[in-house]
Amino acid sequence: MKITLNNNDEKLNKTYTDTKADIANLLGWFECEMQKQPAKLNWGHLGSLEHVRANLIETLSFISGISEDMIKDSLAEARIDNES
């Protein structure tokens, strides 16, 4: 028995695929932005990055179902591993 997608299913699939592609492209864009370094670093730059990190942790928690605390712990462990 062949299942045929109706217009709503096709629109859902296309929009879902487009949205995933947009997210992947945004992550690439973030990667480029993280390569930049301000000419004269100040506390405002740090505050901006901390705000972005908090939003990313919240977003990852939302889509993964992993608690924000677990994500923060994992990030802290990764920092320790990178220092070794």
Disulfide bonds with the S-S distance in Angstrom:
none
